[in-house]
Amino acid sequence: MQVLDDAGADALPHREIVGLVYDHMPAGIDNPGWWAQSVAVAYEQHHGLRRPGESRPGEFQASVSKTYSGDMDAALNAWLLLVQGRESFGGVPLQGEPGTSSSERWRYWRASLKDGSRVAVTISDKPGGKASVGVGHTKLGSPEEVERWKLLWRELLGGL
């Protein structure tokens, strides 16, 4: 905290705070970029620059995850079956058709909702023939919306 305070981080944009943290990260730490992001967010929350679940522009986001017994392709197929034919989530209609994409390490499902929010399901392999399925819901308007959507996404992931 002191290093960031001394650098005037409370007046800097998030990206610059992350850079400061990254520059002071101990050598040999696993995934320094992730840790730099986490420390920057904690700093911003500590100084009242954002609330839990809030991004710097004032939007909120919800995220939940589940471990799936199967590889990432099986997890994506299970998700697609689970949401097949749905025209809305939580009473909010879809804005267009959801899309999927993939890379060597990830599988994605993305959808926009008519309230302006966006949902991204990110799937990756885990050891032991399992996969991590994470739902991220962005562009939410309040902490109350975050809690409402977390409950909905946890319930839906329970169906995998």
C-alpha positions as CSV (number, residue, x, y, z in Angstrom):
1,M,0.0,0.0,0.0
2,Q,2.8,2.4,0.9
3,V,4.6,2.0,-2.4
4,L,1.4,2.7,-4.3
5,D,0.4,5.6,-2.1
6,D,3.9,7.1,-2.5
7,A,3.5,6.8,-6.3
8,G,0.1,8.6,-6.2
9,A,-1.7,5.5,-7.4
10,D,-5.0,6.7,-6.0
11,A,-5.1,9.2,-8.9
12,L,-4.0,6.8,-11.6
13,P,-6.0,4.8,-14.0
14,H,-6.2,1.1,-13.3
15,R,-3.8,0.1,-16.0
16,E,-1.1,2.3,-14.6
17,I,-1.7,0.9,-11.1
18,V,-1.3,-2.6,-12.5
19,G,2.0,-1.5,-14.1
20,L,3.3,-0.2,-10.8
21,V,2.4,-3.4,-8.9
22,Y,3.9,-5.5,-11.7
23,D,7.2,-3.5,-11.4
24,H,7.4,-4.3,-7.7
25,M,6.4,-8.0,-8.0
26,P,8.9,-10.4,-6.4
27,A,10.9,-12.5,-8.8
28,G,9.7,-16.0,-9.4
29,I,6.1,-15.5,-8.5
30,D,3.7,-17.6,-10.6
31,N,1.4,-15.7,-12.9
32,P,2.6,-12.1,-12.0
33,G,0.1,-10.5,-14.3
34,W,-2.9,-12.0,-12.5
35,W,-1.4,-11.0,-9.1
36,A,-0.7,-7.5,-10.3
37,Q,-4.4,-7.2,-11.4
38,S,-5.6,-8.6,-8.0
39,V,-3.4,-6.2,-6.0
40,A,-4.5,-3.2,-8.1
41,V,-8.2,-4.0,-7.5
42,A,-7.6,-4.6,-3.8
43,Y,-5.8,-1.2,-3.6
44,E,-8.6,0.5,-5.5
45,Q,-11.2,-1.0,-3.2
46,H,-9.2,-0.1,-0.1
47,H,-9.1,3.5,-1.2
48,G,-12.8,3.6,-2.2
49,L,-12.1,3.9,-5.9
50,R,-14.3,0.9,-6.5
51,R,-16.6,-1.4,-4.6
52,P,-16.4,-5.2,-4.7
53,G,-17.6,-6.3,-8.1
54,E,-17.2,-2.8,-9.6
55,S,-15.0,-1.9,-12.5
56,R,-13.3,1.6,-12.6
57,P,-15.9,3.0,-15.1
58,G,-18.6,2.3,-12.5
59,E,-20.0,-0.9,-13.9
60,F,-20.4,-4.0,-11.9
61,Q,-19.6,-7.6,-12.8
62,A,-20.5,-11.0,-11.4
63,S,-18.5,-14.2,-11.8
64,V,-19.0,-17.8,-10.6
65,S,-17.3,-21.0,-11.6
66,K,-17.6,-24.7,-11.3
67,T,-15.4,-27.7,-11.9
68,Y,-16.8,-30.1,-14.5
69,S,-15.9,-33.8,-14.6
70,G,-14.8,-34.0,-18.2
71,D,-12.5,-32.2,-20.6
72,M,-13.2,-28.7,-21.9
73,D,-14.9,-29.9,-25.1
74,A,-17.2,-32.0,-23.0
75,A,-17.9,-29.1,-20.7
76,L,-18.7,-26.8,-23.6
77,N,-21.1,-29.4,-25.1
78,A,-22.7,-29.8,-21.7
79,W,-23.2,-26.0,-21.4
80,L,-24.6,-25.8,-24.9
81,L,-27.1,-28.5,-24.1
82,L,-28.0,-26.8,-20.9
83,V,-28.8,-23.4,-22.6
84,Q,-30.1,-24.8,-25.9
85,G,-33.3,-23.1,-26.9
86,R,-33.2,-20.4,-24.2
87,E,-34.3,-17.0,-25.3
88,S,-33.6,-15.3,-22.0
89,F,-31.7,-15.5,-18.7
90,G,-33.1,-14.2,-15.4
91,G,-36.1,-12.8,-17.3
92,V,-33.8,-10.7,-19.6
93,P,-34.0,-11.6,-23.3
94,L,-31.0,-12.4,-25.4
95,Q,-29.8,-9.7,-27.8
96,G,-29.0,-11.7,-30.9
97,E,-27.6,-15.3,-31.0
98,P,-25.0,-16.4,-28.5
99,G,-21.6,-17.4,-30.1
100,T,-18.9,-19.8,-29.4
101,S,-15.2,-19.8,-30.2
102,S,-12.1,-21.7,-29.1
103,S,-8.4,-21.7,-28.9
104,E,-5.9,-24.4,-28.0
105,R,-6.3,-23.6,-24.3
106,W,-9.8,-22.3,-24.0
107,R,-13.4,-22.7,-25.1
108,Y,-15.9,-19.7,-25.0
109,W,-19.6,-19.0,-25.2
110,R,-20.7,-15.4,-25.3
111,A,-24.1,-13.7,-25.3
112,S,-25.4,-10.1,-25.0
113,L,-28.6,-9.4,-23.2
114,K,-31.2,-6.8,-24.1
115,D,-30.4,-4.9,-20.8
116,G,-27.0,-4.1,-22.3
117,S,-25.1,-6.6,-20.1
118,R,-22.9,-9.3,-21.5
119,V,-22.2,-12.9,-20.5
120,A,-19.1,-14.9,-21.2
121,V,-18.5,-18.5,-20.3
122,T,-14.9,-19.4,-20.3
123,I,-13.8,-23.1,-20.1
124,S,-10.3,-24.5,-19.6
125,D,-8.9,-27.9,-18.8
126,K,-7.9,-28.8,-15.3
127,P,-5.7,-31.7,-14.1
128,G,-7.4,-35.1,-13.7
129,G,-9.7,-35.0,-16.7
130,K,-11.7,-32.1,-15.4
131,A,-12.5,-28.6,-16.7
132,S,-13.2,-25.2,-15.1
133,V,-16.3,-23.5,-16.3
134,G,-16.5,-19.8,-15.4
135,V,-19.4,-17.5,-16.0
136,G,-18.6,-13.8,-16.2
137,H,-21.4,-11.3,-16.4
138,T,-20.4,-7.7,-17.1
139,K,-22.0,-4.2,-17.5
140,L,-24.3,-4.7,-14.4
141,G,-25.7,-1.6,-12.7
142,S,-25.4,-2.3,-9.0
143,P,-24.1,-4.6,-6.3
144,E,-27.7,-5.9,-5.9
145,E,-27.7,-7.0,-9.6
146,V,-24.3,-8.7,-9.0
147,E,-25.9,-10.8,-6.2
148,R,-29.0,-11.6,-8.2
149,W,-27.0,-12.8,-11.2
150,K,-24.5,-14.8,-9.1
151,L,-27.4,-16.8,-7.7
152,L,-28.9,-17.4,-11.2
153,W,-25.5,-18.4,-12.7
154,R,-24.7,-20.7,-9.7
155,E,-28.1,-22.4,-10.1
156,L,-27.6,-22.8,-13.8
157,L,-24.0,-24.2,-13.4
158,G,-25.5,-26.7,-10.9
159,G,-27.2,-28.3,-13.9
160,L,-23.9,-29.3,-15.5
